[in-house]
Amino acid sequence: MTVLILTSEEDVTADMAVVELNGRGIPVLRLDPAELPGGVDVSGEYAHGVFQGHLSVAGRVVSMGGLRSIWVRRPGVPASRAGAASAWLTQEASQALYGMLRCTDARWMNHPDAASQARHKPWQLWLARECGLPVPATLITTFPRIAREFAERYPDLVVKPVSGAHPGDGGLAVPTTRVRPDEDFRDVAHGPTLLQRRVRKVADIRLTCVGDRLFAARAAAAVDADDAEAVVDVRFDPGAGPWRPVSVPRRVAEAVHAYLTRAQLAYGAFDFGEDADGIWWFLECNQSGQFGFVEIETGQPIGRAVAEWLAGEELGRAPTPAPVPVAEAAAGDLPREAGPGSA
C-alpha cells in the first residue's frame, strides 16, 4: 500500500521521511495540490454503492483504495498553478481532491478538519491551559482602551500575529516583537492584535510530537533576558542555539499527550519558552511545523518516526527518551497564569 504525501516540491523536511520510507520499500506518492489539474489529476467514481478513486502524477496512477496513510505536510493551494487559475477553480479542485481522500480508510497526519481547527491561536491557548500547560497572560483585542489596561497590568509585553501568517503570504513569517513602553495602542483598532506577557526566557524549546513519541530540543538564549534590545523570536536570532536534545519533564509530556488527543492530531510541533526556574511556557503548537532543522542539529530520528507512523509501524512503541535532562517542575503544580485575556 502507498503513502501519500501532500506537499510542495521543495520540502526538505518531507524528504527526510521519504528517504526512510524508500528504505523500507514502502511506495510513496508525493504531490502538490497546487498542480491540480495538469501536473496532478484525480478521478472518482461512485457506482453500485462503491467508491473508486485514482490519483495521477507525472503519468503514475495510484488507486485511492490502496492508500495506507496521508501526510498533509505543506500542500499548496489547490489549482493555484493551473493555466486558468481562479478562486472558483480552487474551490472545485479542493472539494474534489480532499473530498475523495476523505472517502478512503487511510490514516491522516493530520486530518484536514483537525488541522484547520488546530491553526486557531486563541483555541490553542485555551486548550493548552485546559491540558495543564503554563500559558503567559494573553490578550487578543481590537479595543485600544483594553490594550492599554492590559499593558498596565503586564508592562513587559510582546506582540505577534493572531494567525502567524505574513500579510504578503509567500511563506514569510512575522517575528514576535517587544512592545515599546510608550506604545499608545491606537493601531489595535485596525485589526485583532495579540499581546502577550513576555516570558523572560533563558532558552527556547521545540518539542516535536509524532504519534506517542516526543523529541525535545533546546536552544539557549543568546542574550540576557533583561536586555531591552534582545531579539525575542528565536527564528530571527542568529546568536541563539545551537539546538541540543533534552528530556521532557513528565508533567509537560502528560499535558502534551492530552493536547494532541483532544486536538486529534498525530503530529504537532510545540514551541515553549523556558524561564530561569526551568518552567516551559506554552507559546504555540504548529500542526505542520518543520522538524528538519532539529534533526540536522540534534541527530534525533524524527524523519524515521514520521515514516514509521505513516507505515503503521509505530504502534506500541514507547516515547523515545532524549539524553540530556532539564529541570522538571514536578514538586508542585505548573503555573497556569490566570487573569483577563490569559487564555
C-alpha positions as CSV (number, residue, x, y, z in Angstrom):
1,M,0.0,0.0,0.0
2,T,1.1,3.6,-0.7
3,V,1.9,6.6,1.5
4,L,0.5,9.8,0.0
5,I,2.4,13.0,0.9
6,L,0.8,16.3,0.1
7,T,3.5,19.0,0.0
8,S,5.4,21.3,-2.2
9,E,8.3,20.1,-4.4
10,E,11.0,21.9,-2.4
11,D,10.3,20.4,1.1
12,V,13.5,19.1,2.7
13,T,11.6,18.1,5.8
14,A,9.4,15.8,3.8
15,D,12.5,14.5,2.0
16,M,13.8,13.1,5.3
17,A,10.7,10.9,5.8
18,V,10.6,9.9,2.1
19,V,14.2,8.5,2.4
20,E,13.1,6.4,5.4
21,L,10.0,5.1,3.6
22,N,12.1,4.2,0.5
23,G,14.5,2.4,2.7
24,R,11.6,0.2,3.9
25,G,10.4,-0.5,0.4
26,I,7.1,1.4,1.0
27,P,5.7,3.0,-2.1
28,V,5.3,6.8,-1.8
29,L,3.3,9.2,-4.0
30,R,4.2,12.8,-3.5
31,L,2.0,15.6,-5.0
32,D,1.3,19.2,-4.6
33,P,-2.4,20.1,-4.9
34,A,-1.3,23.4,-6.5
35,E,-0.6,21.4,-9.6
36,L,-4.2,20.1,-9.9
37,P,-5.3,20.0,-12.7
38,G,-2.5,19.4,-15.1
39,G,0.6,18.1,-13.3
40,V,-1.8,16.3,-10.9
41,D,-5.1,14.7,-11.9
42,V,-7.9,13.0,-10.0
43,S,-10.8,10.7,-10.8
44,G,-13.5,9.2,-8.6
45,E,-16.5,7.1,-9.5
46,Y,-19.5,6.3,-7.2
47,A,-21.5,3.4,-8.6
48,H,-23.3,0.4,-7.1
49,G,-22.6,1.6,-3.6
50,V,-18.8,1.6,-4.2
51,F,-16.3,4.4,-4.5
52,Q,-13.3,4.1,-6.6
53,G,-10.8,6.9,-6.8
54,H,-7.5,7.4,-8.6
55,L,-4.6,9.9,-8.5
56,S,-2.2,10.6,-11.3
57,V,1.1,12.3,-11.0
58,A,3.6,12.5,-13.9
59,G,1.9,9.5,-15.6
60,R,1.9,7.4,-12.4
61,V,-1.6,6.3,-11.4
62,V,-2.4,5.2,-7.9
63,S,-5.7,3.9,-6.5
64,M,-7.1,5.8,-3.5
65,G,-8.2,2.5,-2.1
66,G,-4.6,1.5,-1.9
67,L,-3.5,4.4,0.4
68,R,-2.3,3.3,3.8
69,S,-1.7,6.9,5.1
70,I,-1.9,10.6,4.0
71,W,0.6,13.1,5.3
72,V,-0.7,16.7,4.9
73,R,2.7,18.3,5.1
74,R,2.9,21.7,3.4
75,P,0.5,21.4,0.4
76,G,-0.1,24.3,-2.0
77,V,-3.4,25.9,-2.6
78,P,-5.3,23.6,-5.0
79,A,-5.3,24.7,-8.6
80,S,-3.2,27.8,-7.8
81,R,-0.7,26.9,-10.6
82,A,-3.4,25.9,-13.2
83,G,-3.3,27.7,-16.5
84,A,-6.7,29.3,-15.8
85,A,-6.3,29.7,-12.0
86,S,-9.3,31.3,-10.2
87,A,-10.9,31.2,-6.8
88,W,-13.7,29.1,-8.3
89,L,-11.3,26.5,-9.7
90,T,-9.5,26.4,-6.4
91,Q,-12.8,25.6,-4.6
92,E,-13.6,22.9,-7.3
93,A,-10.2,21.3,-7.0
94,S,-10.2,21.4,-3.2
95,Q,-13.6,19.8,-3.0
96,A,-12.7,17.1,-5.4
97,L,-9.3,16.1,-4.0
98,Y,-9.9,16.4,-0.3
99,G,-13.5,15.1,-0.6
100,M,-12.4,12.0,-2.4
101,L,-9.5,11.4,0.0
102,R,-11.9,11.5,2.9
103,C,-13.7,8.5,1.4
104,T,-10.6,6.3,2.0
105,D,-9.6,4.3,5.1
106,A,-6.2,5.9,5.1
107,R,-4.7,7.3,8.3
108,W,-4.2,11.0,8.4
109,M,-1.2,13.1,9.6
110,N,-3.1,15.4,10.2
111,H,-6.8,15.1,9.2
112,P,-7.8,18.4,7.4
113,D,-10.6,19.0,9.8
114,A,-8.4,18.7,12.9
115,A,-5.6,20.7,11.1
116,S,-8.0,23.5,10.4
117,Q,-9.1,23.8,14.0
118,A,-5.5,23.4,15.3
119,R,-4.4,26.5,13.4
120,H,-6.5,28.9,15.5
121,K,-4.2,30.6,18.0
122,P,-6.9,31.5,20.5
123,W,-8.1,27.9,20.6
124,Q,-4.5,26.7,21.1
125,L,-4.0,28.9,24.1
126,W,-7.3,27.7,25.6
127,L,-6.6,24.1,25.0
128,A,-3.0,24.3,26.4
129,R,-4.4,25.7,29.7
130,E,-7.1,23.1,29.8
131,C,-4.5,20.3,29.4
132,G,-2.3,21.8,32.2
133,L,0.4,23.7,30.3
134,P,1.6,27.1,31.6
135,V,0.4,29.9,29.3
136,P,1.6,33.5,29.6
137,A,-1.1,36.1,30.1
138,T,-2.5,36.9,26.7
139,L,-4.9,39.4,25.2
140,I,-6.4,39.5,21.7
141,T,-8.4,42.7,21.1
142,T,-9.4,45.5,18.7
143,F,-10.1,47.9,21.7
144,P,-7.2,50.3,22.3
145,R,-8.5,51.1,25.8
146,I,-8.5,47.4,26.8
147,A,-5.0,47.0,25.3
148,R,-3.8,49.9,27.4
149,E,-5.3,48.5,30.6
150,F,-3.7,45.1,29.8
151,A,-0.3,46.8,29.4
152,E,-0.7,48.5,32.8
153,R,-1.1,45.1,34.4
154,Y,1.6,43.5,32.4
155,P,4.1,46.2,31.4
156,D,6.6,43.9,29.6
157,L,4.7,42.7,26.5
158,V,5.3,41.2,23.1
159,V,3.1,41.5,20.1
160,K,2.6,38.7,17.5
161,P,0.1,37.9,14.7
162,V,-3.0,36.0,15.6
163,S,-2.7,33.8,12.6
164,G,1.1,33.6,12.4
165,A,0.9,34.4,8.7
166,H,2.6,37.3,6.9
167,P,0.3,39.8,5.1
168,G,2.1,39.0,1.8
169,D,2.0,35.3,2.4
170,G,4.7,33.6,0.4
171,G,5.8,31.5,3.4
172,L,7.1,34.6,5.2
173,A,6.8,34.9,9.0
174,V,6.1,37.9,11.1
175,P,8.5,38.0,14.1
176,T,7.3,38.2,17.7
177,T,8.3,41.7,18.8
178,R,8.6,43.6,22.1
179,V,6.1,46.4,22.7
180,R,7.5,49.8,23.3
181,P,6.9,51.2,26.9
182,D,5.4,54.3,25.4
183,E,3.0,52.5,23.0
184,D,-0.5,54.1,22.9
185,F,-2.1,51.1,21.2
186,R,-4.2,53.2,18.8
187,D,-3.4,50.9,15.9
188,V,-5.1,48.0,17.7
189,A,-8.4,49.3,16.3
190,H,-7.3,48.4,12.8
191,G,-7.3,44.7,13.3
192,P,-7.2,42.0,16.0
193,T,-3.9,42.2,17.9
194,L,-2.3,39.6,20.1
195,L,-0.5,40.9,23.1
196,Q,1.3,38.6,25.5
197,R,3.3,38.9,28.7
198,R,6.9,38.4,27.7
199,V,8.5,35.2,29.0
200,R,11.9,36.0,30.5
201,K,13.3,33.0,28.8
202,V,16.7,31.5,29.1
203,A,16.1,29.1,26.3
204,D,13.7,28.1,23.5
205,I,12.2,24.6,23.4
206,R,10.9,22.9,20.3
207,L,9.0,19.7,21.1
208,T,8.2,17.6,18.1
209,C,5.5,15.0,18.6
210,V,5.0,12.1,16.3
211,G,2.1,9.9,17.5
212,D,3.2,9.0,21.0
213,R,6.9,9.8,20.5
214,L,8.4,13.0,21.8
215,F,11.5,14.7,20.6
216,A,12.6,17.8,22.5
217,A,15.4,20.2,21.6
218,R,16.7,23.3,23.5
219,A,18.4,26.4,22.2
220,A,19.9,28.7,24.8
221,A,19.0,32.3,24.6
222,A,21.8,34.4,23.0
223,V,21.5,37.4,25.4
224,D,20.3,38.4,28.8
225,A,16.5,38.2,29.1
226,D,16.5,41.7,30.6
227,D,18.2,43.3,27.6
228,A,15.6,45.7,26.1
229,E,17.2,45.2,22.6
230,A,17.1,41.4,22.8
231,V,15.6,39.6,19.8
232,V,12.7,37.6,21.4
233,D,11.9,35.4,18.3
234,V,14.4,32.6,18.0
235,R,13.7,32.3,14.3
236,F,15.3,35.7,13.8
237,D,18.1,35.5,16.4
238,P,21.3,34.4,14.7
239,G,23.0,34.2,18.1
240,A,20.6,31.6,19.6
241,G,21.4,27.9,19.9
242,P,22.8,25.6,18.9
243,W,19.9,23.2,19.3
244,R,20.6,20.3,21.7
245,P,18.4,17.3,22.6
246,V,16.8,17.4,26.1
247,S,14.4,15.2,28.0
248,V,10.8,16.2,28.5
249,P,9.5,16.9,32.0
250,R,6.9,14.3,33.0
251,R,4.1,16.8,33.6
252,V,4.8,18.5,30.2
253,A,4.7,15.2,28.5
254,E,1.4,14.3,30.0
255,A,-0.1,17.7,29.1
256,V,1.2,17.5,25.6
257,H,-0.3,14.0,25.0
258,A,-3.6,15.3,26.4
259,Y,-3.4,18.2,24.0
260,L,-2.8,16.0,20.9
261,T,-5.5,13.6,21.9
262,R,-8.1,16.4,22.3
263,A,-7.0,18.1,19.2
264,Q,-7.0,14.8,17.3
265,L,-3.5,15.4,16.0
266,A,-1.0,12.7,15.0
267,Y,1.8,15.3,14.7
268,G,2.5,18.6,16.4
269,A,5.5,20.9,16.8
270,F,5.2,22.7,20.1
271,D,7.2,25.9,21.0
272,F,7.9,26.8,24.6
273,G,9.9,29.5,26.3
274,E,12.0,28.1,29.3
275,D,12.4,30.6,32.2
276,A,15.1,30.7,34.9
277,D,13.0,28.3,37.0
278,G,13.0,25.7,34.3
279,I,9.3,26.1,33.6
280,W,8.3,25.5,30.0
281,W,5.7,28.2,29.0
282,F,3.5,27.3,26.1
283,L,3.7,29.6,23.1
284,E,2.1,27.7,20.2
285,C,1.6,24.4,18.5
286,N,2.2,24.2,14.8
287,Q,0.3,21.1,13.4
288,S,2.6,21.0,10.3
289,G,5.8,22.5,11.8
290,Q,9.2,21.9,10.4
291,F,11.5,19.3,12.0
292,G,14.3,19.2,9.6
293,F,16.5,21.8,11.3
294,V,16.0,20.0,14.6
295,E,17.0,16.6,13.2
296,I,20.0,18.1,11.4
297,E,21.4,19.8,14.6
298,T,20.5,17.2,17.2
299,G,20.5,13.9,15.3
300,Q,17.1,12.9,16.7
301,P,15.4,10.5,14.3
302,I,12.2,12.5,13.7
303,G,12.0,11.7,10.0
304,R,12.3,8.0,10.8
305,A,9.5,8.3,13.4
306,V,7.3,10.0,10.9
307,A,8.0,7.3,8.3
308,E,7.2,4.6,10.9
309,W,3.9,6.3,11.7
310,L,2.9,6.6,8.1
311,A,3.9,3.0,7.5
312,G,1.9,1.9,10.6
313,E,5.0,0.6,12.4
314,E,5.0,2.9,15.4
315,L,2.1,1.2,17.2
316,G,3.1,0.0,20.7
317,R,6.3,1.9,20.7
318,A,7.3,3.8,23.8
319,P,8.2,7.5,23.5
320,T,11.9,8.0,22.6
321,P,13.9,9.4,25.6
322,A,16.3,12.2,25.0
323,P,19.8,12.1,26.6
324,V,20.1,15.4,28.4
325,P,17.9,16.2,31.4
326,V,16.4,19.6,32.1
327,A,14.8,20.9,35.3
328,E,11.4,19.4,36.0
329,A,8.7,21.3,37.9
330,A,7.3,18.1,39.5
331,A,7.3,19.2,43.1
332,G,4.1,21.2,42.6
333,D,1.6,22.3,40.0
334,L,3.0,24.0,37.0
335,P,1.8,27.6,36.9
336,R,-1.1,28.4,34.7
337,E,-1.2,32.2,34.6
338,A,-4.7,33.4,35.1
339,G,-6.3,36.8,34.6
340,P,-8.3,38.5,31.9
341,G,-7.1,37.6,28.5
342,S,-4.8,34.9,29.7
343,A,-6.5,32.3,27.6
